[in-house]
Amino acid sequence: MEKFALWLVMNYYDVAMWISSVSGWKFTLLESMQKRCLFLEHAVEVMGLSNVDVVCDRAEVSFV
């Protein structure tokens, strides 16, 4: 489980670094699980990613 958690954090970090390097674009992260959504909201805030919105919902509900 520790390896998976580390891999997950590294992947989120890589994505966050790429997002922060793209100016002028807006990103929406869609996550249905509340626990992951809280993590993403916290990560976006800590990293200062002003061009990222986190939506806590299911795709079937959000894009209908």
N, C-alpha and C positions, 0 to 999 in steps of 0.2 A: 504494500500500500504506500509506503514512503516513496518508492521510486515513481509510482504513478502520480503522487501529489507533487513531487519535484518536477516531473515532466510537464504536468498541467500548468504549474506556476511559470516554468520556463517558456512554455508556448504562449501564455497570456502576456508575459513580458515581451517576447518577440513581436507579437501583434501590437502591443501598446507602443513599442518603439517605432514600428512602421507607421502606425496611425499618427503619432506625434510628428513624424517627418513630412507628412502630407498636409500642406496648408491649403485652406480653402475648401476642403471636403468635410462633410458632416457624416458621422457614422452612428448607426443605431444598433446596439447589441440587444438581441432578443433572447431572453432566458425564461423558461417556465418554472424552474425550481427556485423557490424563495431563498434558500441558503446560498446558491450560486449567484443569484441576483444581488443579494446583499454584498457578497464578496466583490462582484464586478463594480457595483456602485462605490464601494470603498476604494478599490484599486484605481478607478477613474479619478476619484477625488484626490487621492494621495499623489498620483502621477501628474495631476494638473492638466488632464486632457479635456480642454474646453470644447472640442469638436465632437464629443462622444455623448450620446444619450443611452441610458439603459432602460429597457422596457421589460417589466416583469409580467409576462403574459405568455399565452400559447400562440403560436403562429396562426392557428385556425381562427382564433378570436381576433387577433390584431389586424389581420390582413383580409378580412371578409368584406 
